[in-house]
Amino acid sequence: MSRFIVVLLFAALATPAQTRLRVMSYNIHHGEGMDGKLDLARIASVIKGAAPDLVALQEVDVGAGRTGRVDQALELARLTGMHVLYGATMPFQGGQYGNALLSRWPAAGFRNHALPVTPGREPRAILDAEFRHPAAFRILATHFDITRPDRVSAVEALSRMAPPADSAPAILLGDLNDTPDSPVLGGLFSQGWRSAVAGFTIPVREPRRQIDFILYRPAGRWKVIEPRVLEEPSASDHLPVLAVLELTP
């Protein structure tokens, strides 16, 4: 083998590989389906069928009375065989209520940031996780309030806590309780976030609005390969969204 060929082969091997991530966001309605049945196994089946690397979950009970004191975050991790992080937003019926993140790999670290809300409104938060494998990136998982002023405040808070738009690659997942043409999403787009999935997510039987999102930035580091709204009209009152994102070196 000539020296020239060896050099080219070494250079090819030394080039950082692109990383593909299957990411998903799902408001699980504390496991209660449209039939009124509480069924975490059904939620887990939806997740396993989509085979995500990471999935952000909203409306997750831990030890709450209405869901039999079950730690839903841990139970879904067990049922799917994934790692789990939990970010409580408030005490609820003797337990907690909040956001969870299931992942194929353990996180390098995480924080749960409280979001500003109007006094008397339901507390909200952003679960902020750092991953270093299979690449370095951040995941931000949240559930914005149903009132627009609090959603606008959440967007402003996010601008202070998220990594700079031109630095660390990041993905924002969640039920943002607003539509793509709203000032709330416009505020996120002005911060450099881009939407990976376009499609209605509520109501599940005849969806007419999109309020569940997978956003990413910086735009130049990510390529959207497979955006989808999953058709699952029974397990929850929201349809899950899924995207395959390719992170370039």
MOCORFEN-V174399 format. One record per residue. N is the residue number from 1. OMEGA is omega as a letter, one per 30 degrees, with the letter a starting at -180 (* if undefined). Layout:
N	OMEGA
N	OMEGA
This chain:
1	a
2	l
3	a
4	a
5	l
6	l
7	l
8	l
9	l
10	a
11	l
12	l
13	a
14	a
15	l
16	a
17	l
18	a
19	l
20	l
21	l
22	a
23	a
24	l
25	a
26	l
27	a
28	l
29	a
30	l
31	a
32	a
33	l
34	l
35	l
36	a
37	l
38	a
39	l
40	l
41	l
42	l
43	l
44	l
45	l
46	a
47	a
48	l
49	l
50	l
51	a
52	l
53	l
54	l
55	l
56	a
57	l
58	a
59	a
60	l
61	l
62	l
63	a
64	a
65	a
66	a
67	l
68	l
69	a
70	l
71	a
72	l
73	a
74	a
75	l
76	l
77	l
78	a
79	a
80	a
81	a
82	l
83	a
84	l
85	l
86	l
87	l
88	l
89	l
90	l
91	a
92	l
93	l
94	l
95	a
96	a
97	a
98	a
99	l
100	l
101	l
102	a
103	l
104	a
105	l
106	l
107	l
108	l
109	l
110	l
111	l
112	a
113	l
114	l
115	l
116	l
117	l
118	l
119	a
120	l
121	l
122	l
123	l
124	a
125	l
126	l
127	a
128	a
129	l
130	l
131	l
132	l
133	g
134	l
135	l
136	l
137	l
138	l
139	l
140	a
141	a
142	l
143	a
144	a
145	l
146	l
147	a
148	l
149	l
150	l
151	l
152	l
153	l
154	l
155	l
156	l
157	l
158	a
159	a
160	a
161	a
162	l
163	l
164	a
165	a
166	a
167	a
168	l
169	a
170	l
171	l
172	a
173	l
174	l
175	a
176	l
177	l
178	a
179	a
180	a
181	a
182	l
183	l
184	l
185	l
186	l
187	l
188	l
189	l
190	l
191	l
192	l
193	l
194	a
195	l
196	a
197	l
198	a
199	a
200	a
201	l
202	f
203	a
204	a
205	l
206	a
207	a
208	a
209	l
210	l
211	l
212	a
213	l
214	l
215	a
216	l
217	f
218	a
219	a
220	a
221	a
222	l
223	l
224	a
225	a
226	l
227	a
228	l
229	a
230	a
231	l
232	a
233	a
234	a
235	a
236	l
237	l
238	l
239	l
240	l
241	a
242	l
243	l
244	a
245	l
246	a
247	l
248	a
249	*
